[in-house]
Amino acid sequence: MGEERNMMEESLLAKVQIDSKTESGDEEEQRKKRIISWDIYLEEMKRICYISGPMVAVVLSTKLLQVVSTMIVGHLGELYLSSAALSISFTGVTGFSFLLGMASGLETTCGQAYGAKQYQRIGMQTYTAIFSLILVCIPLSFILINIENILVFTGQDPLIAHEAGRFTIWLLPAVFAYAILQPLVRYFQIQSLLFPMLLSSCVTLGIHVPLCWALVFKTGLGNVGGAISMSISIWLNVIFLGLYMRFSSACAKTRAPISMELFQGIWEFFRFAIPSAVMICLNTIATLYTIPFGIGAAASTRVSNELGAGNPFEARVAVLAAMSLSLIETSIVSSTLIACRHVYGYIFSNDKEVVDYVTVMAPLVSLSVIFDSVQGVLSGVARGCGWQHLGVYVNLGAFYLCGIPAAAALAFWVQVGGKGLWIGIQVGAFVQCVLLSIITCCINWEQLAMKARQRLFDVQFSAEDRLV
């Protein structure tokens, strides 16, 4: 028995070493000397655009569910605008963003498994992620149920805190739906099955707008109608994608039967999911982040697929193409934001004081767009490489050692106020971008591809060994 185990292990290790090299001898030497030509670069740009375009639309449409609800509820009055915005922001940081971040851990495990053609593992890891995130929602629910007490304890106006608490209670079904939705999104993303996600998200958003309006203004539910409509819409999205996954022939090779193996992957999922969640929760600002996040998701998909397939050169080209697309995007978005700064505030409120404050803050928001675009892509690269732990160290250091102290000093010592808080956070974002850039430039792609292949086949060996 021991000899058979050793023979299996040696065979798998040999397979890893062979698969990590696409050529041998002189061909391998020629591959190492390859440079990124214009044709290769343009081809990779097309692949990144093909993935990132629909992903941006998917992420943006999901985020717009929150924005639409805030906009419609905001026209009930300042109290309801403040309470809805506060509730969605609190739920976003403690719930939605956290779950989205944890689900992003699948970009490493499923992405590399897809590149290595281990298709059955993709479906099983998706089930594991769904089960794990539903478990996470249970303690999150206790936090969200007590949001009113938390807000009052932190000094928030009791009336606003009460309305925010009512709004949040009706958002709880949306949180559980989100725990299922995000693993499904990653399941389709890493296979580049983008049209089902795009169609489902757009249909859901199309239903949400009239549904939210009707529940808020025509049923007597008032601001609570905005929360109920969000919960219904996200569950509809889950149902659409779940049905496609279950019955579509496009998902046949990755659709694994549910078994006890689901529980065996929980530790591996949390090992990548928790650092991914910390990376994303420390970087989520408003709707504009959805664009770099979509590009970052495309970069993560391409990098993880190529590393899993043992193609380090292609992974490096994918990083360059994604960064180029990010620079183009941030130039357009930041310029547009500055140009529209005088009218943007009217989307949420007719109050002149609110509109004027949005106008003043627009340049700082534009700066945030630039930093978030860069770090969004670099964070996607880190997820594709399986380096979430490094991203956590970078984010914690950049924000807690640099950003937050600078924000506190500017806001309370220099007494700049809200601007000081925002400027301080941008200091942290700048440091974060610099550190992530240095890490990305120092990546040894050949070694990383070999490690990815070895990890995949080590897991396969462990599973086969348990069966024996």
N, C-alpha and C positions, 0 to 999 in steps of 0.2 A: 504493500500500500504506500509506504514511504517513498519507494523507488518510483512508483507511478506519479506521485505528487511532484517529485523533483523533475521528472521528465516533462510533465505538463508545464511546470514553471519555466524550465529552460526553453521549451518550445515557444511559449508566449513571449518571453523576453526577446528571443530571437526574432519573432514576428514584429515586435515593436521596433527593433533596430532596423529591420528590413523595410517596413512600411514608412518609417520616418524619412527614408531617402527615396526620392523618385528616380534617381539615376545612380549609376555606379561608375567607378573609375574615372576616365576622362570626362564623361558626361557630367559627373558630379562637380568636377573642377570647373567646367564651363558654366555650370549653373551658379556657382559661387561668384563668378565674375560677371554675372548678368547685371545690367544696370536698368533702371526704370526708364524705358523709352516712352516717347510721347503716345504711341499707339496703346501700350500696356496701361499707361496712366488714364487715357480716355476711356478705355474699355472698363476699367475698374470704377471710374466715375459713373458710367452708365449703370453698373451693378448697384452702386451705393444709392444712386437716384431712384432706381427701380424699387429698392426696398424702402428707402427713407421717405419718399413721397407719400405712399399710402400709409406708412407708419405715422408720419406727422399728422395726416388727416385723421387716423384712428385715435391717436392720443389727444389731438385737439378737440375732436368731437366729444370725447369722454369728458374733457375738462370743460367744454362749453355747456354741458349739462348743469354744472355748478354755476357757471357765469350767467346763463339764461335765468336760472332760478333766482339768483341774486338781483339781476336786473329787474325782473318782473315784481318780485317782492319789494324791491327798493322804491317802487312807485306808490306803495302804500303809505310811505312816510319815513322820516329819518330813523325813528325807533326801530322799525322793521328792517330797514336797510342795515343798520348797525348790528342788530341781533343776528340777522341771517349771515352777514359777512363774517361776524365773529364765530358763529357756530360752524360755518363751512371751513373757515381757516383752522379752527381748533380740531375739527374732525379730519381735515386734510392732513395736518401734521401728525396727529396721534393715530389716525386710522388709514385713510386713503393712501397717503404718500408712503407710510410704513409698509402697507401691504404691497403696493406697487414695487417698492424697493426690494422687499423679500422675494417677490416673484421674479425679479430681474436676475436672481441667482440661477434661474433656469437657463439664462443666456449662456452661462459657462457650461453647465452639465449637459443640457440638451443640445446646445449648439455644437459642442465638440463631439458628442455622440452621433449627431447627424452627419458631421464631416467624416467620421469613422465608419459610417453606414451601419451603426448599431441601432436600427430603427425601433425595435420593440422597447428599448430602454427609454425612448422619448415619451411614449404613451404612459409607461409606468411611472416615470419621474413627474409627469404632469399630474397624475392622480395623487402621488405622494405630496406634491406641493399644495394641491387643493385641500387635502385632508389636514395638512400642517397649518395652513393659513386659517382654516375654519377654527381650529383649536386656538390659534392666536387671537381670534376675534372675541373669544369668551372673556378673557381679562380686559381687553380693550373696551368691551361693552360696559363693564363696571365703571371704568373711567368716564366714558361718555355719558352714562346715566347721571353721574354726579357733576356734570359740567357747571350747573348753576352754582353749587356750593363752592366749586373750585374758583370760578370767576369772582364771586363775592369775596372770597378769602384773599384774592390777589388785588382787591380794591376796585373792581368793576362796578358800575352803577347797577344796583339791585334790579331795576326794571329791565334794563338791557340783558342782564344775566338771566332773568326769568324767561324772557322771550327766546333767548339763545338756547336755554335748556329745553323748552318746548319743541323748538325746531330740531334740536339734536336727537331727541327721543324718536322722532319720525324718520330720522336718517339711519337708525340702526339697521333696518333691513337692507339698506343700500351698502352698508359696510360688509355684511355677510355676502351679498351678491358680488361685491368687488373682490372678495377673497377667492371666488371661483372664476371671475372674469379674467383677472390678470394672469394666472397660469394658462388659461385657454389662449389668451393673446400671445404669450410666449411660445406656446405649442405651435401656433400657426406661423408666428414670426420666423422662427429658426428654420422652418421648411420653405420659407418664402411663399406661403399660401396667403397672399395679401388681399386678394379680391373679396373673399368671404368676410374678412374683418372689416374691410372698407365699406362694403355693402351693409353689413349689420350695424356698424356705427352710424352711418348716414341715415339709415331707416330709423334707428333709435332716436337720433337727434331730431329728425323730422316729426316723429310722434311726440317727443318731449315738449317742443315749443307750444303747440296748441293745448296739450294736456296740462302743462303748468299754468298757462293763462286761464284755462277753464277752472281748475281747482282753486286758484288764488282768488279770482274775481267773480266766479259764477256759482260757487257751491257754498259760500259762507265760511270756508276753511281759513281764509286769509293767508297769513305768512306760512302756516303749517302746510298749506297746499303745495308750496314750493318744495318742501322736504319730501312729501308723499310722492310727488311727481318724479323726483330724482330716484327714489327707491324703485318705483314701478319701471322706469326707463332702464335702469341698470340691470334689473332682473330680466327684462325683455332681451337685452343684449346677450346675457348669459344663455338664455333659452335658444336664441338664434344660433349662436356659435356651438352650443352643446349638441343641437340637432344636426348641424353640419358635420361635426366631428364624428357623431355616431353613425350617420347614414351615408356620407359621401365616400365615393371610391377613392378620391384623392388622399384620404386619411387611412386607407386600408393597411398600408405597410407599417404605420406608426401607431395604430390603434391596438393597444395591448389589452388582454382580458384583465379584469380586476382580480387580484389574488393577494395572498399574504405577503408577497414580495413588496407590496406597497409600503408596509411598515419598515422594511429593511433599509429603505433609502432615506428615512427621516433624518438621520444624523448627517448624512452627506448634504441633504438639502439645506438644513439649518447652517451648516458650515459655510456655505456660500451665500445663503439668504440674509443672514443677520448683518454681515459686513456690507452687503449690497444695500440693505435698508438704511443703514447709517449714512452711507455715501449719498443717497438720494434725498433723505429727509433733511440733511443739512444744506441742500442746494435748491430746493423747490421754491420758486417765486413766481406766482401768478401764472397766467395763461401763456405768456411768451416763452416760458421754459419748454413748452411742449415741442417746439420746433427743434432746438438742439437735442432734446431728449429723443425725438424720432430719428435724427441723424445718428445720435449715439447708439441707438438700438440697431440701426443698420450696420454701423461699424462693428458692434459687438457680434452681430450675426455673421458678418463676413469673416472677421478675425477668428472667432471660435470654430466656424466651419472649416476654414483653411488649416488651422492648427490641428484640429481633429483629423483632417485628411493628410497631415504631414507635409503641408506646403508653406514653409516659413516665408518665402519670397512673396507669395501672393498675399499673405497676411500683412506684410510690411507695406505693400502697395495700397491695400485697403485703408490703412491708417492715413497715408498721404492723401488719398482721394477724399476721405471723410473730412479731414481738416480743411482741405481746399473748399469743399462745399460749405463747411461751417463758416469760413471767412466771408464767402459770398452772401450767405444768409444773414449774418450779423450786420453786414454793411447795409443791406436793404432794410431790415427791420428797425435798426436803431435810427436810421435816417428818416424813415416814415414816422416813427414815434415822435421825434423832435418836430417834424413838420406839422403833425396833427395835435400837438400838445394843448392847443387852445380849445379844442372841441371834444377831446377824448372824455373828459369828465361828465359831459352831458349824457353819456350812455347810461350812467348809473344814477344820476341825480340831477334835478333842476336847480338845486341850491347853489347860488353863486360862490359861496364860501368853499364848498366842496370842489367845484370846478376850478377855482383859482388855485387851490392847494395842489390839485392834480397837475396844473400847468407848471407850477414851481418845481414839483418833484420830477417832472418828465426827464430832464437831463440826467438825473441820478439813475432813474429807471433805465434810460438808454445805456448808461455805463454798465448797469447790471446785465443787460442783454448781451453785451460784448463778452463779459467774463463768463456768463452762464453758457454761452454758445461754445466757448473754448473748452470749459471744464465738462460740459455735457458730452462732447465727443470723446474727450480723453477718459472720462469715467466709463463710457461705453467700451473703449479699448481695454481698459483695466478689467471690466467684467468678462470680455471675450477671452482675455488671457488667464482668467481665474485669479487675478491679483486684487480682489476686493479688500483683503486685509491691509494692503498698502494704501488703498484709497481711504480707508477708515483713519489710519494714522495721519495721512495728509490732511484730511478734513478736520479732524479733531485739533491738530496742531495749528492749522491755518485760522480756524474760527475761534477756538477757545484760548489760544495763546496770543493771537494777533487781532482778529476781527472784533471779538466781544470786548476786550479791554479798550481797544481804540474807540468803539462805539460808546461805551460807558463814559470814557473820558471826554469825548466831544459833546455828548448829550448833557451830562450832569456837571462836569467840571468847567468846560469851556462854555457850557450853556447854549449850544447851537440848537438843541431840541431834536425834533424828528429827523431833520437833515443829518445831524450828527450820528444818530443811530444808523441811518442808511449808509453814510460815508464809511463808518467803521466796519460794517458788514462787507462793503466793497474792498476794504483793505484786506480782509480775510479771503475774499474771493480772488483777489490778485495774487496773494501768496499761494493759494491753492493751485491756480493755473500754472504758476511758475514751477512748483514742485511736481505736479503731474506731467508737465512738459519734460522736465529733467528725467523723470522715471521712464517715460515713453521713449526718449532718445537713447536710453541706456539698455533697452531690451535686446537680449540675444535671441533672435527669432528662431534660429536653428535649435538651440537648446530647449526653448519653450515648446516647440513643436514635438520634440522627442519626449518631453515630460508629459505633455498632454496625451500622447498616444500610450505612454506607459501607464498613466493613471487609469485610462479607459480599460486597458486589457488587464490591469491588476484587479479592477473591480469585477470584470468578467470572470477572471480566474477564481476570485473569492466566491462568487455565486456558484460556479461549477463545483467548487470544492465542497460547499455546503450540501449540494445535491448528492455528492458521493458519500 
